[in-house]
Amino acid sequence: MSTSKSLLLAFLVSLSSLATAADGLIAVKSAHGAKETLNRFEELAKQRGLIVFARIDHAAGAAKVGKTLRPTEVLIFGNPQGGTPLMECAQSAGIDLPLKALVWEDASAQVWLGYNDPAFLAQRHGVPQCPVVENLRKVLSSLTEAAVAR
């Protein structure tokens, strides 16, 4: 196999764990069912002192209007210690706070856990150099990796 083909194959394999659903969305495959994945994420968030504001079950909502939706749930969570510094950089970031995690099952029955990349949010609000972004990224990444791990 040529070097360029090997590099292309390696690149494509590295993308296999990421969904390409939307700009700024980081999505990671979960080894668990949808409900368990979000339960794990929620428990980990609470253990780290984050406040859980709401949990929204979109599939249950769809069922109320006679529609069918694969498992899809959002957890809204945060902490003023993390969100306030982002809003100090750009108060308009408040539209994207508190943070959210989305768990969904795709058409192949693969479960994903996704969240908005804080760097994308900072860019969206014109403050790409906001110092809190890296801390938010680390927290979200570690919560996600722990929640989806076997």
Helices and strands as residue ranges (DSSP letters): H 3-15, E 25-29, H 34-47, E 51-57, H 58-64, E 72-78, H 80-89, G 91-96, E 99-105, E 111-116, H 118-124, H 133-148
